């Protein structure tokens, strides 16, 4: 099993400035020096990196330097993460235009996985029809990613339309996209991530691992919180999962390099690191 790390650990999550008034320009971005992040990830023993689509925007005209940097550090681009509102049908064409640009960036950079998060929650709360409206655009985006040779997946996320196992069921009832199981987000939402992975074993195409303190909140290095990783590993085995495992630890206030090394050692002790 090959291990990767999400670059957002070193810099957090922001958005591109024009997105408030110009929907097609909204991308996730991690501030900071991406090449320095690649170096730390490689030195911590990882084989791959995932990053936000917005971090590729400055290199849109020529991605060769970025691909050379990956090669120099011995890293694969495991995935590129994007997101959207999805539930406003009138905005689907503008959102799809942005996703097309994002997919082109990811494919040009050599990503294997194209990870999609999001789904807005209305000010009045979720509506049952929102999941079907979201699925229409989500499947269109997923098809476009497949056309570019990538593996598309949906990532349930706190603060989005799809948080709990019930939300995942509602979306997946009308969408055919694969599952990116972020076990900490699913656990923090009050659901059992291993049960979700078993239920959607045939759609489990990508895995994000981090730990979480369920009482006080906050994400943690693997083995430091409340996630039952024995059941997670069993669920991956039952699903015959044999793709990248990506560690993601945005918002952790401790030493990020030490956290990366701790998480890798945790997985190595369980036979999940090459």
N, C-alpha and C positions, 0 to 999 in steps of 0.2 A: 504494500500500500504506500503510495507516495503522499507526502504531506506538503501543504502550502500554507501561506499566511496572508491575511488581508492587510493591505497597506494602510488602511484607515486607523490602525492602532497608533501610527506615528503621525498625528495631526488632526484626527477627528473627522467630522462630517460638516461640510457647508454646501451651499448651492451657488450656481453661477448668478451674477448680479441681475441680469435682465429678466429673470424668470417671473418676477412678480407681475410684469405687464406684458410679457412676450412668451407665451407658452412654449413655442418650439425651441426656445433657447435654454430651457431649464435642465441642468445636469448636476449630478452629485460631484463634489470635489473634495479631496483631502489636501489641505494646505501643506506646504513644506517641500523639501527636496526629495523627489521620488527616487533619484538614483542613490542617495544616501540610505533611503529605506530599503531598496533592493539589496544593498550591501549588508545591512544588519540582518535581514531575513536570511540571506545566504550564509552569513557567518554563524547564525543560530541553528544551522543544520537543516534548513528546509529546501525543498526541490522546486517549489513554485510560489507564485504570488498571484493574488487577486487584487484588482483595484477598480476604482470608479471610472465610468466612461468619461466624465469631465476632466480627469487627469490626462486623457489622451488628446483633448482638444487642442492644446498648444502645438501638438505635433501632427495635426491633421493632414497637412500637406506633405509630410515626409516622416514616416514612422520608422525609418531605417535605423536612426540613432537609438531609439528606444529598444528595438529588437536586438541591436548590437549590445546594448547594456545588459539585457536579459542573458544573452549568450555569454558575455564576459563573466557574469556572476553565476553561471551554471543554472539559471532558473528558467522554468517554463511559465508562460502566462496561463495560469489555470483557469481564470475566469475574469469577466468584466461584469460589473454590477450596474444596473440602471433601475429606474422606477418611473411611476406615473400616477395620474389621478384615476383614469380608467372609467369612472362611473358617470361621466358627463358625456352623453352620446354626441352632442353637438361639437364637442372638442376632439372627437376621435381622430379626425383627419389631421389636425395640427399635432396631436400627440404622436400619431404614426409617423409623421414627417420627422419628428425629433428622434423617434426610435430607429428609423431608417439610417439617420446620420450616426447614431450611437452604434448600431450593428455594424455599419461600415468601418467605424473606428476599431471596434473589437476584433472583427475579422482581419482587418489590415495589420493589427498588432499580433495576430496569431493566437487568439484566445480559444481554448477548448469549450468552456462553458459560457453561456450568456444568461446571467441571473437577473431576474426581474422581481422587484418588490413594489409595494405601494398598494394603491386602492384607497381613495379618500373616504373619510367618514364625514357625512353631512353634519351641519350644525344641529340638525334635528335628530341625528342618529342614523343608524344603518336602516336601509330599506331592503326587503327580500329581493326586489328586482335588481338591486345594485350588483349582486353577484353575477347575474346573467349578462348584464350590460358590460361588466368588466371582462367576463369570459370572451365576449365577442372580439374585443380589441386584443386581449391577451393572447388568444389563439392566433390571431393575425400576425402579431409580433413574433410569436414562437415559430410560425411557419417561415417568416422572413429570416429568422436566425438560422433555422435548419438549412435554408437555401444557401446560406453562406458557410455551411459546414460546421456550425456550432451546435452544442447541446443546450436547448433552452430549458429553464426551470423557473418555478415560482417560489419565492422565499417569504413565508409568513413572518410578519414583523409587528412588534408592539407599536401601537399608535396608528395602525393601518386598518383597512376594512377587514383583513384576514389575520386574526390573532389566535383564536382558540381552535380546537379540533373541530368544533361545530362549524366555525367559519370556513375552515379548510374543506369540510364536507360540502358546504353550500357552493363554494367556488368550483370544486372538482366535479361536482355533479353536472356542471354545464361546460367545463373546460377540459381539454385533453392534455394540457401541459404537464410536464414532469414536475416532481417535487424536489426542491432544495430544502432539506430539513435542517433548520437552525434550531438545535435542541434547546438552547437556553431561552430563546424567544418563546418557543412553544411552552416550555416549563413555566416561564414567568407569567404567561397568560393563563395559567391554571390547568393546563392539559398535560397529558402524559406523552412525551415525545417518542418514546419507544413504541407505544401503542399506535401512534400516527404512522410511524415508519413501517410497522407490521401491516397496518391496514392498507397502505399504499406502496407495498413492497414492489409491485410491478411498475410503479411510476417513480421510484426513488432513483434519481439520476445524479444527485450531488448532495454532499453533506457539509454543513458548517458546524463546527464544534466550539463551544465555549461554556464556561460554568457560570452559575449565578447564585447570589445570596437571595433566597426567596423571601426572607423576613425583612431585610433592610434594603433590598434592591441593589443593583450594581452587578456588572459582569466581572468574572474572575478567571484566573488561569485554571486549566483543567485540574480537577481533583481538589480544588479549594472551596467549592460551594456545595450546592444541594442536588445537582444533577446526578442521577443514577447511571453512571457510564457503563456498568456491567450490562444493564438491560439495553443500553444503546448499542453496544458492541454485539450483543446477541441478536438484536434486530437487524443490524447490518449483515451479519453472517447469515441469518435466515433469508434475507433478500438477495443473497449472493452478490452483495455490493462489492465492486472491485474497481473503483474509480478514485479520484482525488478526495482527500479529506483536507478541508481548509479550516484553519484556526482563525477566529475573528474575535478581537478584544477591544473594540472601540470604547472609549470612555473610562478605561481602567486608570486609576490615579497613580499606580505604582510604577516601578521600573519596567518599561516595556520589553527591553531585551531579556531581562531576567524572567519575565512572564512567558516570553516565547520559548525560552530554553526549558522552563518548568513544564510547559504544556507538551513540548516535544518529548521530554524524558518520560512524562506520564504515559504517552502513547507507545513509546519504545518499550516500556516495561510490560505493556500488554500485547506486544508483538505486532504493532500497527505502524512501525516505522522501518523503512528500508535501511 
